[in-house]
Amino acid sequence: MSEVTVHAFLSVPPCSGGVAVKRLLTRAQQEFGERVEVVVHTGHDDAWDEYHINNAPGLVVGDLVKFVGLAPDYESLVGALREAGLE
C-alpha cells in the first residue's frame, strides 16, 4: 500500500476555490484513508516558494505541482493521486 502526500495551498481569507479544495481533500481522505496524507498551507509560507506556487488554490500531489489557481474536479484529483502512485 503506497501513500501519497498532497500539499494544499490556500489563501487567507479563503476563496471559493479553496473551500472546494478542502471538500475534495476531505472526500479523498474518506475514500482512501491513510493512503492520502494532506498538508495544508494556509497563507504564504516557505513551501509556497519551494514549490513556486503563486496563486491559490494550489495542489502539489506527490512531488508534482498539479493544479494552481483552480479547484479540480474529483476525478482529476483521483487521477493525479493515481499518477503519483496511489494504489
N, C-alpha and C positions, 0 to 999 in steps of 0.2 A: 504494500500500500504506500503510494507516494504522496507527499504533502506539497501543496503549492502555497506560497505566500503571496498575498495581494496587498500592495500598498495603495491606499486610497488617499487622495489629496483633495481636501475640501476647504472651501472659503469660509471666512467669517465676515459678516453674518452668512449663514448658509443660503445658497441659491437653490432654485428648484431642482437643478441637475444634481446637486449634492445630496438633497433629500432622496431623490430617486436612486442614486448610487448606494446610499445606506440601505435602502429597502432591498435592492438587488443583492447586496452582500449578505444581508440577513437571510434572505431566501437561499442563497448558495450555501451558507453555513448550516442551515437546517437540512438541506438536501444531502450535502457531502460530509457533514460533521467535522471531525478533527482533521480531515484531509485538506481543508481550506483554512489557512491562518490569515487573519485580516489585521493589518496595522493601519490605523487611521492617523493621518497628519492633518490636524485642523489648524488653519492659519499657516503662515510661512515659517518653515524651519529649515535646517541644513539639508534635509532629504529632498526638498524642492530643487535645490541647486544640484545635488548629487545626481538626480535623475533628469535634470533640465526641464522640469515642469514649469510652465509659465502661464498656465490657465487652469482654472478649476471648473468642474471636477476633473481629476486625472486618475487613471488607474495603471499601476505597474503590476503586471501579472508574471510571476516568476522573476526573471531578470529583464523582461522586455516592457518598454512603455507601450501600452496597447491603446489607450483612449485618453485624449486630452481635450477638454473644453466641451465634452458632451457625456451624457449618461447612455451607455449602450443598452440594447435590449437584452433580455435574459439569455437568449440563445447565443448572442455574440459573446457574452461573458463566459458562458459554459464552453464555447468553442475556444476561447483564449485560455481557459483553465486546462482544457484537454491538450492544447498545443504546448502548454508549459509542463505537461507530464502527468496531469491528474488522471488516475485510472478509475 
